[in-house]
Every structure is written in structure tokens, then in C-alpha cells.
Amino acid sequence: MSENPKNARILAVTSGKGGVGKTNVAVNLAVSLRMMGGRVLLLDADVSLGNVDVLLGLSVRHDLRDVLLHGRSLEQVVVEGPRGIQILPAASGVEAMTRLSPEQLERFLREFRRFCAPMDYVVVDTAPGVSPVVMNCLEAADDTVLVTNAEPTSLTDAYALLKMFSRRPAADGKPVFVVMNQTESKEEALNGFDRLRRAALRFLGRRIEYLGSVARDETVALATRKQVDFLTHYSAAPCSRDVRKLAARLVSARQPGRQDMGRFLSRLSRGPDE
């Protein structure tokens, strides 16, 4: 049983391939949830190329590895992002967890439960692709937010991720919300999603849910160059409007947090066959 009176809702934002705007969606979704009154932790779990801090122009000196191996507290490592979201640069630390002794891991997990107790949402930006760490992350989260676009290669890679995820026993019955990103029109987004939906249902027996789309918008590139979130700095832009709708739909689903944060991180520390 969780040591917390409530569990934060853990949202794993993932993609079958890079280049579809996954991190931008994760960052701005976290900001939007915060603007709606939620207390939000954004966890950068891309062990190969974590770049949430770069995207937001934040000065980050430490990450989760410094907590695990060098005695720093979570308060010393977490940095404040736009609108007051809390950001944990965790990239190298996720791998470091696999080398902890059971006693070290348990001490850390207790500390992490304490830190996450006030949170309403933990938004996890995974690495792209289907690595064991990514699959563990999706399996351990409450919900998966799968970011793709309407290009055939992107849909093929999104399907490959769904296929790998569906093979995991703990994936059965877990919601997968799809975000069609960088779309030219609502029609293009719906057509792309329908192709993915039909393939997932026919060949995997898995139902996926349409969370919405984010318009292709030059504002995204502008915000990236300025290293700011577009939701705060370009609130009237189409991309900001669309992300607010995504957040509202997630909140309206009223899914409670079911996964304890300690168990979530413990699952990440395991090998692919454990």
C-alpha cells in the first residue's frame, strides 16, 4: 500500500521515433496542467538525450544521478520551470538506479515518495522508441500519451511501440491516449489516428483513445529558438490552444493516480526480463 494519502497521476509521454515533437508536447502539457491548478513534476527520463532543460533554457547543474550516488537531496536537484512546474533532470540517473543495492534503492524510493506526496501529476518524458527502459516506464505509469504525426513512417513506428507495449502483461487494460502532432488540419489528424486505431484493433486487439491534435505552427519553432514554453509566451497561438484542450481532456477523464511513485521508479530500475 502507498505511504501517501494519495498518488500523483503518472502520465508517460512517449513516441515511436524521434522528431515528432514529443518533448515539446510533454513540457507544454505539464505547464497547462499547472495552469489548471495541478501541482506538477516533470521528469526527464530520456536516458540517451534528455533535453527538457535545454528546451526551456534552464541552468541545470545536477540530475538524479547526484541524488543516487553523491548524496544530494531531491530539493537540491529539482529546478523550477515555467508557471512553477517542478523539473527533475533524471536522464543519467535512471540508468544509475539499476546499479543500486536493494537497501540503497529502498532508501531512495522512500525519499521520492515523500517528495512526490504533494504532487497531482507526474509527467514523464520518455526516450523515443521501444527500449526496455521505455517499456518499463509505460508499464509502470498510470496512462500513456503516445505522440505521433500523420507521416507514414511515424505511424508505423507508433504502431511498433504499441505492439511491443501490448506484449507486456501489465499493459493489459491500461489507457493509451494518442496525440497527433504537427498536423496541417483536423481532418489529417483524424485520418492518421484512424489508420493507427484500426491497425491496433485488428492486429493487436488493443483499443486506443484519441486525445486530440496539435497544429503545425511556426510558433513552436520560435519558442524553441528562444528556449521558452510556447503556452506561456504565445498563449493565443494555435499550438497553445490545442495543448490546453489536451490537458482539459486528461483532467476531465478524472483518472486517479493508481501507481505509487516509489513502485514506478522501482520498476524503472529493473532489467527487461524482471
C-alpha atoms as an extended CHARMM CRD file, in Angstrom:
* protein
*
       274  EXT
         1         1  MET       CA              0.0000000000        0.0000000000        0.0000000000  PROA      1               0.0000000000
         2         2  SER       CA              1.2250000000        3.5140000000       -0.7860000000  PROA      2               0.0000000000
         3         3  GLU       CA              2.7160000000        5.5560000000        2.0160000000  PROA      3               0.0000000000
         4         4  ASN       CA              0.9910000000        8.6410000000        0.6040000000  PROA      4               0.0000000000
         5         5  PRO       CA             -2.6280000000        9.6360000000        1.2730000000  PROA      5               0.0000000000
         6         6  LYS       CA             -2.9770000000        9.9500000000       -2.4960000000  PROA      6               0.0000000000
         7         7  ASN       CA             -0.9140000000        9.0960000000       -5.5260000000  PROA      7               0.0000000000
         8         8  ALA       CA              0.0260000000       11.5440000000       -8.2360000000  PROA      8               0.0000000000
         9         9  ARG       CA             -1.3210000000       10.5800000000      -11.6570000000  PROA      9               0.0000000000
        10        10  ILE       CA              1.6980000000        9.4330000000      -13.6820000000  PROA      10              0.0000000000
        11        11  LEU       CA              1.4990000000       10.3240000000      -17.3830000000  PROA      11              0.0000000000
        12        12  ALA       CA              4.2100000000        8.8150000000      -19.6080000000  PROA      12              0.0000000000
        13        13  VAL       CA              4.6340000000       10.8920000000      -22.7780000000  PROA      13              0.0000000000
        14        14  THR       CA              6.2950000000        8.7410000000      -25.4270000000  PROA      14              0.0000000000
        15        15  SER       CA              6.7870000000        8.2770000000      -29.1710000000  PROA      15              0.0000000000
        16        16  GLY       CA              7.7900000000        5.5380000000      -31.5800000000  PROA      16              0.0000000000
        17        17  LYS       CA             10.5090000000        7.7080000000      -33.1140000000  PROA      17              0.0000000000
        18        18  GLY       CA             12.2820000000       10.9860000000      -32.5660000000  PROA      18              0.0000000000
        19        19  GLY       CA             11.4190000000       14.1890000000      -34.3730000000  PROA      19              0.0000000000
        20        20  VAL       CA              7.6610000000       14.1750000000      -33.7530000000  PROA      20              0.0000000000
        21        21  GLY       CA              7.7180000000       16.8500000000      -31.0480000000  PROA      21              0.0000000000
        22        22  LYS       CA              7.2990000000       14.5870000000      -28.0280000000  PROA      22              0.0000000000
        23        23  THR       CA              9.2960000000       16.7060000000      -25.5810000000  PROA      23              0.0000000000
        24        24  ASN       CA              7.5470000000       19.9010000000      -26.6360000000  PROA      24              0.0000000000
        25        25  VAL       CA              4.1880000000       18.2140000000      -26.0030000000  PROA      25              0.0000000000
        26        26  ALA       CA              5.3590000000       16.9020000000      -22.6110000000  PROA      26              0.0000000000
        27        27  VAL       CA              6.6750000000       20.2860000000      -21.4560000000  PROA      27              0.0000000000
        28        28  ASN       CA              3.6690000000       22.3080000000      -22.5540000000  PROA      28              0.0000000000
        29        29  LEU       CA              1.2040000000       19.7000000000      -21.3130000000  PROA      29              0.0000000000
        30        30  ALA       CA              2.8670000000       19.9310000000      -17.8910000000  PROA      30              0.0000000000
        31        31  VAL       CA              2.5900000000       23.7300000000      -17.9850000000  PROA      31              0.0000000000
        32        32  SER       CA             -1.0750000000       23.5420000000      -18.9720000000  PROA      32              0.0000000000
        33        33  LEU       CA             -1.8930000000       21.1120000000      -16.1450000000  PROA      33              0.0000000000
        34        34  ARG       CA             -0.1890000000       23.5220000000      -13.7490000000  PROA      34              0.0000000000
        35        35  MET       CA             -2.2020000000       26.4520000000      -15.1050000000  PROA      35              0.0000000000
        36        36  MET       CA             -5.3410000000       24.4310000000      -14.3890000000  PROA      36              0.0000000000
        37        37  GLY       CA             -4.3710000000       24.2410000000      -10.7320000000  PROA      37              0.0000000000
        38        38  GLY       CA             -2.4720000000       20.9670000000      -10.5900000000  PROA      38              0.0000000000
        39        39  ARG       CA              0.8520000000       20.5370000000       -8.8290000000  PROA      39              0.0000000000
        40        40  VAL       CA              3.1430000000       19.0720000000      -11.4620000000  PROA      40              0.0000000000
        41        41  LEU       CA              6.5150000000       17.3360000000      -11.5440000000  PROA      41              0.0000000000
        42        42  LEU       CA              8.1160000000       16.9210000000      -14.9760000000  PROA      42              0.0000000000
        43        43  LEU       CA             10.5660000000       14.0100000000      -15.0630000000  PROA      43              0.0000000000
        44        44  ASP       CA             13.0790000000       13.8580000000      -17.9210000000  PROA      44              0.0000000000
        45        45  ALA       CA             13.5560000000       10.1030000000      -18.3660000000  PROA      45              0.0000000000
        46        46  ASP       CA             15.2680000000       10.1610000000      -21.7620000000  PROA      46              0.0000000000
        47        47  VAL       CA             18.4680000000        8.3280000000      -20.8220000000  PROA      47              0.0000000000
        48        48  SER       CA             20.0780000000        8.9190000000      -24.2120000000  PROA      48              0.0000000000
        49        49  LEU       CA             19.3020000000       12.5660000000      -24.9140000000  PROA      49              0.0000000000
        50        50  GLY       CA             17.4270000000       14.2720000000      -22.1000000000  PROA      50              0.0000000000
        51        51  ASN       CA             16.8830000000       17.8820000000      -23.1440000000  PROA      51              0.0000000000
        52        52  VAL       CA             13.9590000000       19.3440000000      -21.2070000000  PROA      52              0.0000000000
        53        53  ASP       CA             16.3610000000       21.8050000000      -19.5420000000  PROA      53              0.0000000000
        54        54  VAL       CA             17.7870000000       22.8650000000      -22.9160000000  PROA      54              0.0000000000
        55        55  LEU       CA             14.3200000000       23.3400000000      -24.4020000000  PROA      55              0.0000000000
        56        56  LEU       CA             13.4580000000       25.7200000000      -21.5520000000  PROA      56              0.0000000000
        57        57  GLY       CA             16.8200000000       27.4660000000      -21.2460000000  PROA      57              0.0000000000
        58        58  LEU       CA             17.2740000000       26.3160000000      -17.6530000000  PROA      58              0.0000000000
        59        59  SER       CA             20.5730000000       26.2000000000      -15.8270000000  PROA      59              0.0000000000
        60        60  VAL       CA             20.8870000000       22.6350000000      -14.5480000000  PROA      60              0.0000000000
        61        61  ARG       CA             23.9770000000       21.5470000000      -12.6460000000  PROA      61              0.0000000000
        62        62  HSD       CA             22.7690000000       18.2250000000      -11.2720000000  PROA      62              0.0000000000
        63        63  ASP       CA             20.4320000000       15.3720000000      -12.0860000000  PROA      63              0.0000000000
        64        64  LEU       CA             19.0010000000       12.2940000000      -10.4080000000  PROA      64              0.0000000000
        65        65  ARG       CA             22.4090000000       10.6280000000      -10.5210000000  PROA      65              0.0000000000
        66        66  ASP       CA             23.6920000000       13.1680000000       -7.9790000000  PROA      66              0.0000000000
        67        67  VAL       CA             20.9090000000       12.1610000000       -5.5900000000  PROA      67              0.0000000000
        68        68  LEU       CA             21.5940000000        8.4650000000       -6.0090000000  PROA      68              0.0000000000
        69        69  LEU       CA             25.3910000000        8.4680000000       -5.9400000000  PROA      69              0.0000000000
        70        70  HSD       CA             26.5850000000       11.7600000000       -4.4580000000  PROA      70              0.0000000000
        71        71  GLY       CA             24.2820000000       12.4040000000       -1.5100000000  PROA      71              0.0000000000
        72        72  ARG       CA             22.3690000000       15.4300000000       -2.8270000000  PROA      72              0.0000000000
        73        73  SER       CA             18.7590000000       15.8990000000       -1.8190000000  PROA      73              0.0000000000
        74        74  LEU       CA             15.9360000000       16.0000000000       -4.3430000000  PROA      74              0.0000000000
        75        75  GLU       CA             15.3390000000       19.6180000000       -3.3210000000  PROA      75              0.0000000000
        76        76  GLN       CA             18.8920000000       20.4330000000       -4.4360000000  PROA      76              0.0000000000
        77        77  VAL       CA             18.4130000000       18.8240000000       -7.8440000000  PROA      77              0.0000000000
        78        78  VAL       CA             14.8560000000       19.7610000000       -8.8320000000  PROA      78              0.0000000000
        79        79  VAL       CA             14.5830000000       23.0970000000      -10.6580000000  PROA      79              0.0000000000
        80        80  GLU       CA             11.5510000000       25.3200000000      -11.1060000000  PROA      80              0.0000000000
        81        81  GLY       CA             10.2020000000       25.7020000000      -14.6000000000  PROA      81              0.0000000000
        82        82  PRO       CA              7.5420000000       27.9070000000      -16.1910000000  PROA      82              0.0000000000
        83        83  ARG       CA              4.4100000000       28.5980000000      -14.1370000000  PROA      83              0.0000000000
        84        84  GLY       CA              6.0020000000       26.8270000000      -11.1850000000  PROA      84              0.0000000000
        85        85  ILE       CA              6.2150000000       23.2930000000      -12.5430000000  PROA      85              0.0000000000
        86        86  GLN       CA              8.9480000000       21.2670000000      -10.8500000000  PROA      86              0.0000000000
        87        87  ILE       CA             11.5010000000       19.6510000000      -13.1740000000  PROA      87              0.0000000000
        88        88  LEU       CA             13.7230000000       16.7110000000      -12.2870000000  PROA      88              0.0000000000
        89        89  PRO       CA             16.6090000000       16.2060000000      -14.7410000000  PROA      89              0.0000000000
        90        90  ALA       CA             16.8220000000       12.4440000000      -14.4500000000  PROA      90              0.0000000000
        91        91  ALA       CA             18.4360000000       11.1770000000      -17.6480000000  PROA      91              0.0000000000
        92        92  SER       CA             21.6580000000        9.5470000000      -16.4180000000  PROA      92              0.0000000000
        93        93  GLY       CA             20.1000000000        8.8450000000      -13.0270000000  PROA      93              0.0000000000
        94        94  VAL       CA             17.5610000000        6.4140000000      -14.4780000000  PROA      94              0.0000000000
        95        95  GLU       CA             20.3720000000        4.1220000000      -15.5530000000  PROA      95              0.0000000000
        96        96  ALA       CA             22.2130000000        4.6810000000      -12.2580000000  PROA      96              0.0000000000
        97        97  MET       CA             19.2110000000        3.2320000000      -10.3940000000  PROA      97              0.0000000000
        98        98  THR       CA             19.8980000000       -0.1780000000      -11.9310000000  PROA      98              0.0000000000
        99        99  ARG       CA             23.2220000000       -0.3380000000      -10.0730000000  PROA      99              0.0000000000
       100       100  LEU       CA             21.9360000000        0.4020000000       -6.5650000000  PROA      100             0.0000000000
       101       101  SER       CA             21.8260000000       -2.2190000000       -3.8570000000  PROA      101             0.0000000000
       102       102  PRO       CA             18.3180000000       -3.1760000000       -2.6520000000  PROA      102             0.0000000000
       103       103  GLU       CA             18.8880000000       -1.2020000000        0.5450000000  PROA      103             0.0000000000
       104       104  GLN       CA             20.0780000000        1.9150000000       -1.3200000000  PROA      104             0.0000000000
       105       105  LEU       CA             17.1500000000        1.7110000000       -3.7170000000  PROA      105             0.0000000000
       106       106  GLU       CA             14.6100000000        1.3260000000       -0.9260000000  PROA      106             0.0000000000
       107       107  ARG       CA             16.0060000000        4.3630000000        0.9370000000  PROA      107             0.0000000000
       108       108  PHE       CA             15.7970000000        6.4190000000       -2.2300000000  PROA      108             0.0000000000
       109       109  LEU       CA             12.2600000000        5.2770000000       -3.0070000000  PROA      109             0.0000000000
       110       110  ARG       CA             11.0770000000        6.3120000000        0.4620000000  PROA      110             0.0000000000
       111       111  GLU       CA             12.6110000000        9.7400000000       -0.0900000000  PROA      111             0.0000000000
       112       112  PHE       CA             10.9990000000       10.0460000000       -3.5040000000  PROA      112             0.0000000000
       113       113  ARG       CA              7.5730000000        9.1460000000       -2.1190000000  PROA      113             0.0000000000
       114       114  ARG       CA              7.9890000000       11.9350000000        0.4200000000  PROA      114             0.0000000000
       115       115  PHE       CA              8.9580000000       14.4350000000       -2.2550000000  PROA      115             0.0000000000
       116       116  CYS       CA              6.0680000000       13.4950000000       -4.5640000000  PROA      116             0.0000000000
       117       117  ALA       CA              3.3960000000       13.4340000000       -1.8590000000  PROA      117             0.0000000000
       118       118  PRO       CA              2.0650000000       16.9530000000       -2.6970000000  PROA      118             0.0000000000
       119       119  MET       CA              2.0140000000       16.3570000000       -6.4760000000  PROA      119             0.0000000000
       120       120  ASP       CA             -1.1370000000       15.8840000000       -8.5230000000  PROA      120             0.0000000000
       121       121  TYR       CA              0.6140000000       14.9260000000      -11.7570000000  PROA      121             0.0000000000
       122       122  VAL       CA              3.9860000000       13.4920000000      -12.7120000000  PROA      122             0.0000000000
       123       123  VAL       CA              4.6050000000       13.9760000000      -16.4310000000  PROA      123             0.0000000000
       124       124  VAL       CA              7.3730000000       11.6490000000      -17.6340000000  PROA      124             0.0000000000
       125       125  ASP       CA              9.1650000000       12.4890000000      -20.8830000000  PROA      125             0.0000000000
       126       126  THR       CA             10.4760000000        9.1090000000      -22.0580000000  PROA      126             0.0000000000
       127       127  ALA       CA             13.0900000000        8.4180000000      -24.6910000000  PROA      127             0.0000000000
       128       128  PRO       CA             11.6650000000        7.7450000000      -28.1660000000  PROA      128             0.0000000000
       129       129  GLY       CA             11.4950000000        4.1600000000      -29.3670000000  PROA      129             0.0000000000
       130       130  VAL       CA             10.9420000000        0.7810000000      -27.7820000000  PROA      130             0.0000000000
       131       131  SER       CA             13.9180000000        0.2450000000      -25.4610000000  PROA      131             0.0000000000
       132       132  PRO       CA             13.3910000000       -1.8340000000      -22.2840000000  PROA      132             0.0000000000
       133       133  VAL       CA             13.5900000000        1.3290000000      -20.1540000000  PROA      133             0.0000000000
       134       134  VAL       CA             10.7950000000        2.9220000000      -22.1920000000  PROA      134             0.0000000000
       135       135  MET       CA              8.6340000000       -0.2080000000      -21.9860000000  PROA      135             0.0000000000
       136       136  ASN       CA              9.1870000000       -0.4000000000      -18.2180000000  PROA      136             0.0000000000
       137       137  CYS       CA              8.1790000000        3.2420000000      -17.9490000000  PROA      137             0.0000000000
       138       138  LEU       CA              4.9340000000        2.7510000000      -19.8910000000  PROA      138             0.0000000000
       139       139  GLU       CA              4.1110000000       -0.3650000000      -17.9290000000  PROA      139             0.0000000000
       140       140  ALA       CA              4.6090000000        1.4150000000      -14.6020000000  PROA      140             0.0000000000
       141       141  ALA       CA              2.7360000000        4.6410000000      -15.4460000000  PROA      141             0.0000000000
       142       142  ASP       CA             -0.9760000000        5.2370000000      -14.9710000000  PROA      142             0.0000000000
       143       143  ASP       CA             -1.5200000000        6.4270000000      -18.5490000000  PROA      143             0.0000000000
       144       144  THR       CA              0.4760000000        6.5660000000      -21.7670000000  PROA      144             0.0000000000
       145       145  VAL       CA              0.3260000000        9.6120000000      -24.0360000000  PROA      145             0.0000000000
       146       146  LEU       CA              1.6230000000        8.4990000000      -27.4420000000  PROA      146             0.0000000000
       147       147  VAL       CA              2.7820000000       11.3690000000      -29.6560000000  PROA      147             0.0000000000
       148       148  THR       CA              2.9570000000       10.8220000000      -33.4020000000  PROA      148             0.0000000000
       149       149  ASN       CA              2.1010000000       12.6080000000      -36.6330000000  PROA      149             0.0000000000
       150       150  ALA       CA              0.3650000000       11.6870000000      -39.8600000000  PROA      150             0.0000000000
       151       151  GLU       CA              3.5150000000       10.7210000000      -41.7820000000  PROA      151             0.0000000000
       152       152  PRO       CA              3.5350000000        7.0100000000      -42.7100000000  PROA      152             0.0000000000
       153       153  THR       CA              6.9110000000        6.3940000000      -41.0490000000  PROA      153             0.0000000000
       154       154  SER       CA              5.7260000000        7.9850000000      -37.8070000000  PROA      154             0.0000000000
       155       155  LEU       CA              2.5190000000        5.9500000000      -37.7640000000  PROA      155             0.0000000000
       156       156  THR       CA              4.4940000000        2.7680000000      -38.4780000000  PROA      156             0.0000000000
       157       157  ASP       CA              6.8270000000        3.4670000000      -35.5490000000  PROA      157             0.0000000000
       158       158  ALA       CA              3.8950000000        4.3470000000      -33.2890000000  PROA      158             0.0000000000
       159       159  TYR       CA              2.3110000000        1.0110000000      -34.1900000000  PROA      159             0.0000000000
       160       160  ALA       CA              5.6150000000       -0.7690000000      -33.4150000000  PROA      160             0.0000000000
       161       161  LEU       CA              5.6170000000        0.8200000000      -29.9500000000  PROA      161             0.0000000000
       162       162  LEU       CA              2.0100000000       -0.2550000000      -29.3670000000  PROA      162             0.0000000000
       163       163  LYS       CA              2.9080000000       -3.7730000000      -30.4660000000  PROA      163             0.0000000000
       164       164  MET       CA              5.8340000000       -4.0200000000      -28.0360000000  PROA      164             0.0000000000
       165       165  PHE       CA              3.8070000000       -2.4740000000      -25.2200000000  PROA      165             0.0000000000
       166       166  SER       CA              0.8710000000       -4.8130000000      -25.7970000000  PROA      166             0.0000000000
       167       167  ARG       CA              3.1370000000       -7.8180000000      -25.2370000000  PROA      167             0.0000000000
       168       168  ARG       CA              3.7200000000       -6.7340000000      -21.6330000000  PROA      168             0.0000000000
       169       169  PRO       CA              1.3110000000       -8.4190000000      -19.1740000000  PROA      169             0.0000000000
       170       170  ALA       CA              0.9480000000       -5.2650000000      -17.0630000000  PROA      170             0.0000000000
       171       171  ALA       CA             -0.0840000000       -3.2740000000      -20.1550000000  PROA      171             0.0000000000
       172       172  ASP       CA             -3.4280000000       -5.0260000000      -20.3800000000  PROA      172             0.0000000000
       173       173  GLY       CA             -6.2630000000       -2.5620000000      -19.8740000000  PROA      173             0.0000000000
       174       174  LYS       CA             -4.0170000000        0.4840000000      -19.4400000000  PROA      174             0.0000000000
       175       175  PRO       CA             -5.1910000000        3.5570000000      -21.3830000000  PROA      175             0.0000000000
       176       176  VAL       CA             -3.1550000000        4.7710000000      -24.3530000000  PROA      176             0.0000000000
       177       177  PHE       CA             -4.0370000000        8.3160000000      -25.4290000000  PROA      177             0.0000000000
       178       178  VAL       CA             -2.8400000000        9.3710000000      -28.8790000000  PROA      178             0.0000000000
       179       179  VAL       CA             -1.7900000000       12.9110000000      -29.7720000000  PROA      179             0.0000000000
       180       180  MET       CA             -1.4860000000       13.7080000000      -33.4600000000  PROA      180             0.0000000000
       181       181  ASN       CA              1.1900000000       16.4060000000      -33.5360000000  PROA      181             0.0000000000
       182       182  GLN       CA              2.3790000000       18.7970000000      -36.2530000000  PROA      182             0.0000000000
       183       183  THR       CA             -0.8200000000       18.3920000000      -38.2560000000  PROA      183             0.0000000000
       184       184  GLU       CA             -1.9680000000       20.5700000000      -41.1430000000  PROA      184             0.0000000000
       185       185  SER       CA             -5.6710000000       20.1090000000      -40.3940000000  PROA      185             0.0000000000
       186       186  LYS       CA             -8.1000000000       18.3470000000      -38.0830000000  PROA      186             0.0000000000
       187       187  GLU       CA             -9.0230000000       16.0860000000      -40.9870000000  PROA      187             0.0000000000
       188       188  GLU       CA             -5.4210000000       14.9980000000      -41.4810000000  PROA      188             0.0000000000
       189       189  ALA       CA             -5.1220000000       14.3060000000      -37.7500000000  PROA      189             0.0000000000
       190       190  LEU       CA             -8.3050000000       12.2270000000      -37.5990000000  PROA      190             0.0000000000
       191       191  ASN       CA             -7.3950000000       10.2460000000      -40.7150000000  PROA      191             0.0000000000
       192       192  GLY       CA             -3.9380000000        9.4730000000      -39.3220000000  PROA      192             0.0000000000
       193       193  PHE       CA             -5.3480000000        8.4190000000      -35.9720000000  PROA      193             0.0000000000
       194       194  ASP       CA             -7.9730000000        6.2300000000      -37.6320000000  PROA      194             0.0000000000
       195       195  ARG       CA             -5.2740000000        4.3370000000      -39.5400000000  PROA      195             0.0000000000
       196       196  LEU       CA             -3.4240000000        3.6860000000      -36.2910000000  PROA      196             0.0000000000
       197       197  ARG       CA             -6.6250000000        2.8110000000      -34.4220000000  PROA      197             0.0000000000
       198       198  ARG       CA             -7.7540000000        0.2680000000      -36.9860000000  PROA      198             0.0000000000
       199       199  ALA       CA             -4.3330000000       -1.4210000000      -37.1330000000  PROA      199             0.0000000000
       200       200  ALA       CA             -4.0700000000       -1.6050000000      -33.3330000000  PROA      200             0.0000000000
       201       201  LEU       CA             -7.5540000000       -3.0750000000      -33.0090000000  PROA      201             0.0000000000
       202       202  ARG       CA             -7.2240000000       -5.5590000000      -35.8610000000  PROA      202             0.0000000000
       203       203  PHE       CA             -3.7340000000       -6.9070000000      -35.2360000000  PROA      203             0.0000000000
       204       204  LEU       CA             -3.1770000000       -6.2650000000      -31.5250000000  PROA      204             0.0000000000
       205       205  GLY       CA             -6.6990000000       -6.3490000000      -30.1360000000  PROA      205             0.0000000000
       206       206  ARG       CA             -5.9210000000       -3.0320000000      -28.3940000000  PROA      206             0.0000000000
       207       207  ARG       CA             -8.1660000000       -0.0130000000      -28.2320000000  PROA      207             0.0000000000
       208       208  ILE       CA             -6.5140000000        3.3950000000      -28.2300000000  PROA      208             0.0000000000
       209       209  GLU       CA             -8.0940000000        6.7430000000      -27.4350000000  PROA      209             0.0000000000
       210       210  TYR       CA             -7.8610000000        9.9780000000      -29.3880000000  PROA      210             0.0000000000
       211       211  LEU       CA             -6.7020000000       12.7470000000      -27.0680000000  PROA      211             0.0000000000
       212       212  GLY       CA             -6.5140000000       15.3700000000      -29.8110000000  PROA      212             0.0000000000
       213       213  SER       CA             -4.1530000000       17.0980000000      -32.2110000000  PROA      213             0.0000000000
       214       214  VAL       CA             -1.6640000000       19.9530000000      -32.1550000000  PROA      214             0.0000000000
       215       215  ALA       CA             -1.4850000000       22.1440000000      -35.2390000000  PROA      215             0.0000000000
       216       216  ARG       CA              1.6990000000       22.5920000000      -37.2190000000  PROA      216             0.0000000000
       217       217  ASP       CA              2.6110000000       26.1020000000      -36.0980000000  PROA      217             0.0000000000
       218       218  GLU       CA              5.7110000000       28.2350000000      -36.6690000000  PROA      218             0.0000000000
       219       219  THR       CA              5.2720000000       29.4140000000      -33.0740000000  PROA      219             0.0000000000
       220       220  VAL       CA              6.7010000000       26.0880000000      -31.8610000000  PROA      220             0.0000000000
       221       221  ALA       CA              9.9840000000       26.6620000000      -33.6860000000  PROA      221             0.0000000000
       222       222  LEU       CA             10.0590000000       30.2760000000      -32.4960000000  PROA      222             0.0000000000
       223       223  ALA       CA              9.6130000000       29.2340000000      -28.8660000000  PROA      223             0.0000000000
       224       224  THR       CA             12.2610000000       26.5320000000      -29.2550000000  PROA      224             0.0000000000
       225       225  ARG       CA             14.7880000000       29.0540000000      -30.5790000000  PROA      225             0.0000000000
       226       226  LYS       CA             14.0100000000       31.3690000000      -27.6460000000  PROA      226             0.0000000000
       227       227  GLN       CA             14.1350000000       28.3970000000      -25.2140000000  PROA      227             0.0000000000
       228       228  VAL       CA             10.7160000000       29.0900000000      -23.7080000000  PROA      228             0.0000000000
       229       229  ASP       CA              7.4530000000       27.1800000000      -23.4850000000  PROA      229             0.0000000000
       230       230  PHE       CA              5.0010000000       28.3250000000      -26.1410000000  PROA      230             0.0000000000
       231       231  LEU       CA              1.9900000000       28.0010000000      -23.8500000000  PROA      231             0.0000000000
       232       232  THR       CA              3.0540000000       30.8710000000      -21.6050000000  PROA      232             0.0000000000
       233       233  HSD       CA              4.7630000000       33.1190000000      -24.1360000000  PROA      233             0.0000000000
       234       234  TYR       CA              2.4230000000       32.6070000000      -27.0940000000  PROA      234             0.0000000000
       235       235  SER       CA             -0.8440000000       31.8110000000      -25.3620000000  PROA      235             0.0000000000
       236       236  ALA       CA             -3.0320000000       32.7900000000      -28.3220000000  PROA      236             0.0000000000
       237       237  ALA       CA             -1.1840000000       30.6100000000      -30.8490000000  PROA      237             0.0000000000
       238       238  PRO       CA             -2.9670000000       27.5850000000      -32.3540000000  PROA      238             0.0000000000
       239       239  CYS       CA             -0.4860000000       25.1810000000      -30.7600000000  PROA      239             0.0000000000
       240       240  SER       CA             -1.1950000000       26.6510000000      -27.2940000000  PROA      240             0.0000000000
       241       241  ARG       CA             -4.9350000000       26.4030000000      -27.8140000000  PROA      241             0.0000000000
       242       242  ASP       CA             -4.5740000000       22.7800000000      -28.8430000000  PROA      242             0.0000000000
       243       243  VAL       CA             -2.4050000000       21.7800000000      -25.8630000000  PROA      243             0.0000000000
       244       244  ARG       CA             -4.8870000000       23.3950000000      -23.4650000000  PROA      244             0.0000000000
       245       245  LYS       CA             -7.5590000000       21.1380000000      -24.9780000000  PROA      245             0.0000000000
       246       246  LEU       CA             -5.3570000000       18.0750000000      -24.4700000000  PROA      246             0.0000000000
       247       247  ALA       CA             -4.8570000000       18.9620000000      -20.8020000000  PROA      247             0.0000000000
       248       248  ALA       CA             -8.5640000000       19.6260000000      -20.2920000000  PROA      248             0.0000000000
       249       249  ARG       CA             -9.4550000000       16.2230000000      -21.7470000000  PROA      249             0.0000000000
       250       250  LEU       CA             -6.9600000000       14.4740000000      -19.4860000000  PROA      250             0.0000000000
       251       251  VAL       CA             -8.3380000000       16.2670000000      -16.4460000000  PROA      251             0.0000000000
       252       252  SER       CA            -11.9410000000       15.5670000000      -17.4240000000  PROA      252             0.0000000000
       253       253  ALA       CA            -11.1710000000       11.8480000000      -17.5590000000  PROA      253             0.0000000000
       254       254  ARG       CA            -10.7470000000       12.1470000000      -13.7640000000  PROA      254             0.0000000000
       255       255  GLN       CA             -8.4520000000        9.1480000000      -13.6000000000  PROA      255             0.0000000000
       256       256  PRO       CA             -6.9950000000        8.8730000000      -10.0920000000  PROA      256             0.0000000000
       257       257  GLY       CA             -3.3110000000        8.1380000000       -9.6290000000  PROA      257             0.0000000000
       258       258  ARG       CA             -3.0980000000        4.3980000000       -9.1280000000  PROA      258             0.0000000000
       259       259  GLN       CA              0.6470000000        3.8310000000       -9.3260000000  PROA      259             0.0000000000
       260       260  ASP       CA              2.7620000000        4.7270000000       -6.3060000000  PROA      260             0.0000000000
       261       261  MET       CA              5.8220000000        6.8130000000       -7.3070000000  PROA      261             0.0000000000
       262       262  GLY       CA              8.1180000000        4.5100000000       -5.3920000000  PROA      262             0.0000000000
       263       263  ARG       CA              6.8460000000        1.4960000000       -7.3110000000  PROA      263             0.0000000000
       264       264  PHE       CA              7.0980000000        3.4470000000      -10.5540000000  PROA      264             0.0000000000
       265       265  LEU       CA             10.7960000000        4.2180000000      -10.0710000000  PROA      265             0.0000000000
       266       266  SER       CA             11.4430000000        0.7270000000       -8.7310000000  PROA      266             0.0000000000
       267       267  ARG       CA             10.0600000000       -0.6670000000      -11.9970000000  PROA      267             0.0000000000
       268       268  LEU       CA             12.4210000000        1.5550000000      -13.9750000000  PROA      268             0.0000000000
       269       269  SER       CA             15.3710000000        0.1320000000      -12.0440000000  PROA      269             0.0000000000
       270       270  ARG       CA             14.6710000000       -3.4160000000      -13.2250000000  PROA      270             0.0000000000
       271       271  GLY       CA             16.0160000000       -5.1800000000      -16.2440000000  PROA      271             0.0000000000
       272       272  PRO       CA             13.8140000000       -6.0030000000      -19.2610000000  PROA      272             0.0000000000
       273       273  ASP       CA             13.1470000000       -9.5660000000      -18.1370000000  PROA      273             0.0000000000
       274       274  GLU       CA             12.3960000000       -8.9270000000      -14.4630000000  PROA      274             0.0000000000
